[in-house]
Amino acid sequence: MSRALRILVAAAALFGGAVSISAAETAPLTRGTAITDPDLLRELDQHDALTISRLLWPERNASFPLTTDLMFSWLPQLKEIPPAIDAELDRYVARQKAAYPTETIGVGEGFDVQLFDRANLKSRDTRIVLAGIVNRMDRAYVSEESCGEIRLVYRLARFETKPDGGRTATRLPMTLNLVMKARDARQTDGSGKPITCAEVARRWLGNGDWQGLIGSSFYPFDAMLDRIETNIQISVAPRSALHDFRSDYLLKVFKYDAASKTFEESTLENQIDRDRILADNDLRRDFRDWLLAPDHLRDFDRGTILIPEKFLAKAAIVPTPAGLDASSLQPEFGMMQGEGKEEGKGEPVFTDNDVVGALKQAAARGFDMQNVRSVAGFQRRLNDVTCAGCHQTRGIGGFHFPGVDWLADKPSNAAIVPASPHFLGDQVRRRDILTAIAAGRRPDFSRGFAGRPQTRGSNELAGTEYQDGWGAHCSLGNAGSGSVDRSFTSWSCAKDLTCQAASASHRIGMCFIKTR
């Protein structure tokens, strides 16, 4: 067994139970569902066990340089990614110049809008480093055969040589997720028996042999590859007379094509192509009818909806900060009645009567709606079911999993948080699903709204910022400022806290200490 594989197998034994000092506060929530230990991630990265070039080019000599320049130039699987990102950035710059013709835009501090330096993707001083590993078997409803997903999360970093010969490293605002199947149908254990979803889940929870989880010789990584997801902070614009402070993020997805052995540009899951739908009357009608059909509305309510590709976009621009409602900045803006129909966009896709009628039809079919119980609930789900809307909800500057910075001089600093409140608040639900799979039970794959975890984790999360503690999202109606919307009746605050307005939202606030 190679040194890299020995490190990997040893690390795998820690996936479900180890608690590092740097992650002491969040480790209990991510137990068995994510790897955030900076020391372990450093070992896996620096010993070349889980670098992207090693996974995609296993025959590469271990001493081969690991720069992104060589990655994109030498790895044929990645050749489609740089030009697709370049094209999106060019379109973004053109739109910005048209919207704000008096503002300057470019790379560097001398511009009103400061762009991401795409030269970093080709520089020999930059490299993509492992920032975390996340279990997403809670997404097994997408493909039960593959048992969900395992995500290897990487962060772009720039390395510079100091005068004394030492090296410094700075993380750059780009993440790249290598999304892999949690299991391949041909995958077997040491005795030749097929590995089940239950066995994979048990390994993540710390029961059983870890050797076959990731990196073993029992199956080729090529069979496990599904897609690459990129998230880049493409611009930062300070507050000006034209707008408030704003930073925009570009989301892209590249699906793996086993025949061509390349990652090819694809649609984003559930990322509604707002402009195209609003501009096409037939497409608008088809989307409305499809989504409001009772069976689809039930999946929409549960958060397990899979919107057909013909309604989806191949890119999303995500602005932050977005506030607690953010409907005016989201891709569904103009889709709901009363959202401020834009000139030339035609009628909204959904009227209030459409939604109310669809909810009545679902009730008549006996469907118990858990989240979408009102027009406001429908609108919020329409937002957070998209990639863009989810990323704007309780994120850390446009990211949900930046990972602990193990490149820093003091990576064990306990103040460093590896993930956003949205990510951490969802871990109890994910572990509940993982536990059900491990036990051979049919899981409840449903999820609540992105801004508030499901109540199945209320005991563990009670009193925290993730559920009902200080800073949690809450319903202003619960604070006596109006009637409580049925979609948000459970969004209350813990004892001695009250829901207070924290933005222009008239419906959603945050839990703060009561004032006399």
Secondary structure as UniProt FT lines:
FT   HELIX           3..12
FT   TURN            13..17
FT   HELIX           21..23
FT   TURN            24..26
FT   HELIX           27..30
FT   TURN            31..33
FT   STRAND          34..35
FT   HELIX           38..46
FT   TURN            47..48
FT   HELIX           52..56
FT   TURN            58..59
FT   TURN            62..63
FT   HELIX           68..74
FT   HELIX           76..78
FT   TURN            79..80
FT   HELIX           81..99
FT   TURN            101..102
FT   STRAND          105..106
FT   TURN            109..110
FT   STRAND          113..115
FT   HELIX           118..121
FT   TURN            124..125
FT   STRAND          126..136
FT   HELIX           137..139
FT   TURN            140..142
FT   HELIX           144..146
FT   STRAND          149..161
FT   TURN            163..164
FT   STRAND          167..181
FT   TURN            185..186
FT   TURN            190..191
FT   HELIX           197..204
FT   TURN            205..206
FT   TURN            211..212
FT   TURN            217..218
FT   HELIX           221..223
FT   STRAND          225..237
FT   STRAND          246..257
FT   TURN            258..261
FT   STRAND          262..266
FT   TURN            269..270
FT   HELIX           274..279
FT   HELIX           281..292
FT   HELIX           294..302
FT   HELIX           309..311
FT   STRAND          316..320
FT   TURN            327..329
FT   TURN            331..334
FT   TURN            337..338
FT   TURN            343..344
FT   HELIX           352..364
FT   TURN            365..366
FT   HELIX           375..384
FT   HELIX           387..392
FT   TURN            397..398
FT   TURN            406..407
FT   TURN            411..412
FT   TURN            414..415
FT   HELIX           421..425
FT   HELIX           427..438
FT   TURN            439..440
FT   TURN            450..451
FT   HELIX           455..457
FT   HELIX           458..461
FT   TURN            462..463
FT   TURN            465..468
FT   TURN            470..471
FT   STRAND          473..475
FT   HELIX           476..479
FT   TURN            480..481
FT   HELIX           486..488
FT   TURN            489..490
FT   TURN            495..496
FT   STRAND          497..500
FT   STRAND          508..513
//
